[in-house]
C-alpha cells in the first residue's frame, strides 16, 4: 500500500507520458487477472449453485428418505403392534389353553381320585355287605338248623306223647273225653309249630292210627281249626296199586281247618270225607277220584285245581236242605277244571264261580244252579246234557264248546262268545243273549239245532218261541 500511494502522484503527474502501450499493457495485465477472477467467480458461483442444488437435492432426498423412513417405521410399528397383539393373543390363548388343560388334568385327577376312593369305598362296602350277608346266612342257617332241630324234637315228642296216650288209653281205659281233649290240644299245638313237611308226617301218623275218622261234633274233631297248610295228603291219604285208587275206608274228618296249598293228588274220596268250614284255597286235586262227596256249609276253594280229576255224583252245594233252609257261603272263584277226565252228574248250587276255568273240560249231565259264572272260560269244553238254571254267564267264552242237549233256563248270557260252538238239541228258555258274539242266527243248522223260548237274541230281538 505504501508503494501504491507513492507511485500514484507520479502517475498522475506523468500521465501525459503514459502511452497507449502502457494502457494496453495495463489493460492486458489487468484483464487477465480480472478474467481469471471472473471465471473463477463464475466457476465459484456455478459451483455454489451446484453445491446448493446438490445440497437442496440432498436435503430433499434426505427429507424424502426421512419421510419414507418414518412411513416405514410407522408401518413397521403397526406391523410390530399387530405382531405383538397377535403374539399377546396367542400367548393369552396358549395360557388359557394351558390353564384349561391344567384344570382338566386337575379335575381328571380329582375325578380319578374320587372314583378310586369311591371304588375303594364300594369295595369296602361290598366286602362289608358280603361279610354281613355271610354272617347273616350263617346266622340264618344256624337258626334254621335250630328251628329244624326244635321242629324235629316237637314231632318226636308228639309221636312219643301220642304213643303214650294210646297205650295209656288202651291199658287204663281212661275217660274218652279227657284223653281226646289232651290229644286234640297236643295235636293243634304241634301243628302250629311244624313246617309243612313235618305236618305231613304228623298227619300221616294220625291216619295210620285211624284218628281222623272218629265221628264227633265238629268242634271236637281232632284237627278242628288246625293249621294244615301245605300238607301233602297225596303221600298219606291214598295207596296207588296197578293204576287203581284206594282211599280211606273209615273217612276223613277235618272241619274248619286251614288247608290252603294242600295237595290231594291221586287221592280217592267217597262220601266219608268232611271238610266243612275249611279253607281250601289253592288246593291241588289233580288226578283225584271223587265219588258222591258233598262239599257243603261255609267253605272256600278259590283257585283250586282239578286237572285230570275223575268226579262222579259230587255236590258243591251252598243250599243245604234241613229242617230250616240254610244258605251257606261256598266260594270257588277262578277254580280250574281244565283238562279234567270227567265230571258226571256233578251239582254246583249257590256257589260263587266267578272267572271259572272249564276250558277243555268234560261235564256230563251236570247242573249249575243259582250261581254266577261271569267272565268264565268254557271254550272247547264238553257239557253234554248239562243244565244251567238261574245262572249268570255274562262275558263267558263258549267258543268251540259242545253244548249238545244242554238246557239254559233263566240265564243271563250278555256279551258271551259262541264262535264255533256245537249245538244239538240245545234249548234256551228265558235267556238274555244280548250282544252275544259268534251266534249266527242266519245259519239254518244253528236255528234247527236250538230251541228258543222267550229269549232275547244277540241283536236285541225278543223271540217268544222258535218255530221248527
Secondary structure, 3 states (H helix, E strand, C coil): CHHHHHHHHHHHHCHHHCCHHHHHHHHHHHHHHHHHHHHHHHHHHHHHHHHHHHHHHHHHHHHHHHHHHHHHHHHHHHHHHHHHHHHHHHHHHHHHHHHHHHHHHHHHHHHHHHHHHHHHHHHHHHHHHHHHHHHHHHHHHHHHHHHHHHHHHHHHHHHHHHHHHHHHHHHHCCCHHHHHHHHHHHHHHHHHHCCHHHHHHHHHHHHHCCCCCCCCCHHHCCCCCCECCCCEHHHCCCEEECCEEECCCCCEECCCCECCCCECCCCEECCCEECCCCECCCCECCCCEEECCEEECCEECCCCECCCCEEECCEEECEECCCCCEECCEECCCCECCCCCEEECCEEECEECCCCECCCCEEECCEEEEEECCCCECCCCECCCCEEEEEECCCCECCCCEEECCEEECCECCCCECCCCEEECEEEECCECCCCECCCCCCHHHHHHEEEEEEECCCCCEEEECCC
